[in-house]
Amino acid sequence: MILIGVDPHKSSRTAVAVDAADHQVARRRFVVNAGRFHQLMRWYEQWPERRFAIEGARGMGRTLAQQLAMAGGNIVDVPSTLSARARLLATGGDHKTDAKDARHVAQSPWSRHDLLAV
């Protein structure tokens, strides 16, 4: 199983794929505009067994979460406060990058079973 964590913003989405051993297997940044969702779909299809963790799936990540749900995706909502807390506890302190946030989002479902499904 691969967990794909996504840190969504108005102009871009950063996605990080993490395996069950917590190894980052891939990372990609997608610009948000027409046709880019299909680019994301082609990227994640390389992992037939996948689950998505979207930061703020009921807020900034709502559109992406809905698109993935309509495409048959298995998605959980990771509150932004949870990824911020993970960033603070991680080695290296609180230096924020989209890739780090996406990775923390991807790691959340391995340890948190109370995340809400989309």
C-alpha positions as semicolon CSV with decimal commas, in nm:
position;residue;x (nm);y (nm);z (nm)
1;M;0,000;0,000;0,000
2;I;0,124;0,345;-0,094
3;L;-0,001;0,654;0,085
4;I;-0,004;0,968;-0,124
5;G;-0,001;1,284;0,084
6;V;-0,101;1,610;-0,080
7;D;-0,035;1,965;0,039
8;P;-0,279;2,175;-0,166
9;H;-0,252;2,546;-0,237
10;K;-0,435;2,784;-0,471
11;S;-0,166;2,766;-0,740
12;S;-0,001;2,427;-0,680
13;R;-0,033;2,084;-0,520
14;T;0,266;1,897;-0,386
15;A;0,225;1,519;-0,364
16;V;0,453;1,273;-0,185
17;A;0,417;0,894;-0,203
18;V;0,527;0,695;0,104
19;D;0,540;0,316;0,140
20;A;0,452;0,107;0,447
21;A;0,814;0,123;0,567
22;D;0,786;0,504;0,570
23;H;1,020;0,549;0,274
24;Q;0,944;0,830;0,033
25;V;0,912;0,664;-0,308
26;A;0,820;0,970;-0,514
27;R;0,746;1,341;-0,498
28;R;0,590;1,573;-0,751
29;R;0,454;1,928;-0,768
30;F;0,154;2,001;-0,988
31;V;0,051;2,347;-1,103
32;V;-0,323;2,402;-1,063
33;N;-0,491;2,475;-1,396
34;A;-0,704;2,302;-1,657
35;G;-0,590;1,949;-1,737
36;R;-0,351;1,911;-1,443
37;F;-0,579;1,673;-1,254
38;H;-0,531;1,421;-1,535
39;Q;-0,155;1,465;-1,498
40;L;-0,188;1,381;-1,128
41;M;-0,402;1,077;-1,217
42;R;-0,140;0,944;-1,459
43;W;0,128;0,993;-1,192
44;Y;-0,050;0,806;-0,913
45;E;-0,174;0,518;-1,133
46;Q;0,170;0,358;-1,105
47;W;0,060;0,238;-0,760
48;P;-0,249;0,018;-0,794
49;E;-0,286;-0,011;-0,414
50;R;-0,298;0,347;-0,294
51;R;-0,470;0,569;-0,046
52;F;-0,477;0,948;-0,044
53;A;-0,427;1,178;0,251
54;I;-0,527;1,534;0,166
55;E;-0,442;1,821;0,398
56;G;-0,759;2,022;0,453
57;A;-0,989;1,804;0,240
58;R;-1,281;2,006;0,373
59;G;-1,107;2,338;0,302
60;M;-0,828;2,422;0,058
61;G;-0,806;2,060;-0,059
62;R;-1,180;2,016;-0,108
63;T;-1,184;2,036;-0,488
64;L;-0,901;1,786;-0,521
65;A;-1,059;1,551;-0,265
66;Q;-1,389;1,560;-0,456
67;Q;-1,216;1,495;-0,790
68;L;-1,029;1,199;-0,642
69;A;-1,347;1,065;-0,481
70;M;-1,531;1,083;-0,814
71;A;-1,241;0,891;-0,971
72;G;-1,283;0,617;-0,708
73;G;-1,004;0,723;-0,473
74;N;-0,974;0,614;-0,110
75;I;-0,919;0,945;0,071
76;V;-0,877;1,069;0,426
77;D;-0,881;1,427;0,548
78;V;-0,573;1,534;0,743
79;P;-0,639;1,854;0,938
80;S;-0,376;2,122;0,880
81;T;-0,321;2,144;1,257
82;L;-0,211;1,779;1,259
83;S;0,050;1,826;0,983
84;A;0,174;2,145;1,154
85;R;0,215;1,954;1,481
86;A;0,404;1,674;1,302
87;R;0,632;1,932;1,141
88;L;0,715;2,084;1,480
89;L;0,799;1,742;1,628
90;A;1,010;1,631;1,330
91;T;1,385;1,654;1,326
92;G;1,489;1,989;1,190
93;G;1,229;2,195;1,371
94;D;0,950;2,390;1,212
95;H;1,105;2,490;0,877
96;K;0,809;2,465;0,641
97;T;0,819;2,342;0,283
98;D;0,537;2,203;0,074
99;A;0,725;1,875;0,025
100;K;0,776;1,831;0,401
101;D;0,412;1,908;0,466
102;A;0,300;1,659;0,200
103;R;0,522;1,392;0,354
104;H;0,381;1,454;0,703
105;V;0,031;1,436;0,554
106;A;0,118;1,104;0,386
107;Q;0,255;0,960;0,712
108;S;-0,050;1,054;0,921
109;P;-0,281;0,764;0,828
110;W;-0,018;0,507;0,932
111;S;-0,047;0,619;1,293
112;R;-0,385;0,794;1,312
113;H;-0,696;0,582;1,268
114;D;-0,935;0,862;1,361
115;L;-0,898;1,058;1,036
116;L;-1,223;1,122;0,854
117;A;-1,284;0,956;0,519
118;V;-1,388;1,175;0,227
